[in-house]
Amino acid sequence: MYFETGSGKVDTTPMTLGVVGMNLTVRANGSNTGVICIGNSESAAADGYILGKGEKTPPIYVDEAHKVHIVGSVKGQGFSWIATR
């Protein structure tokens, strides 16, 4: 087993996270002024799992990276992630 890490910024339009991993955790940056939402489709992201500043998801088990969508309530909100295989 190995792991990968990364970070990025979200827009107000949903985008795929693009992470290749089986066990994914996403954390919203502590300096964010808005929230980040995560869903399993572009339409579900806006009403998905909400992360306030500094909050993280429970492990998300995915088989393909395009299945994780992320969106911010404010453009430029930061996040980081870790994924294991």
Residue pairs with C-beta under 8 A, 6 or more apart in sequence:
1 84
1 85
2 84
2 85
3 21
3 82
3 83
3 84
3 85
4 19
4 20
4 21
4 82
4 83
5 80
5 81
5 82
5 83
6 19
6 80
6 81
7 78
7 79
7 80
7 81
8 17
8 78
8 79
8 80
9 72
9 76
9 77
9 78
9 79
10 36
10 70
10 71
10 72
10 75
10 76
10 77
10 78
10 79
11 71
11 72
11 75
11 76
12 71
12 72
12 73
12 74
12 75
13 71
14 39
14 42
14 43
14 45
14 46
14 69
14 70
14 71
15 69
15 70
15 71
16 65
16 66
16 67
16 68
16 69
16 70
17 24
17 26
17 38
17 65
17 68
17 69
17 70
17 81
18 65
18 66
19 65
19 68
19 81
19 83
20 65
20 83
20 85
21 62
21 65
21 83
21 84
21 85
22 61
22 62
22 63
22 83
22 84
22 85
23 59
23 60
23 61
23 83
23 84
23 85
24 57
24 59
24 60
24 61
24 62
24 68
24 81
24 82
24 83
25 56
25 57
25 58
25 59
25 60
25 81
25 82
25 83
26 36
26 38
26 51
26 56
26 57
26 60
26 70
26 79
26 80
26 81
27 51
27 54
27 55
27 56
27 57
27 79
27 80
27 81
28 35
28 36
28 51
28 52
28 53
28 54
28 55
28 56
28 77
28 78
28 79
29 53
29 54
29 77
29 78
29 79
29 80
30 53
30 54
31 53
31 78
32 52
32 53
32 72
32 74
32 77
32 78
33 53
33 74
33 77
34 72
34 73
34 74
34 77
35 50
35 51
35 52
35 72
35 73
35 77
36 50
36 51
36 70
36 71
36 72
36 73
36 77
36 79
37 45
37 46
37 47
37 48
37 49
37 50
37 51
37 70
37 71
37 72
37 73
38 45
38 48
38 49
38 51
38 57
38 60
38 68
38 69
38 70
39 45
39 46
39 47
39 48
39 49
39 69
39 71
40 48
40 67
40 68
40 69
41 69
42 69
44 69
45 69
45 70
45 71
46 71
48 69
48 71
49 57
51 57
51 79
60 68
62 68
70 79
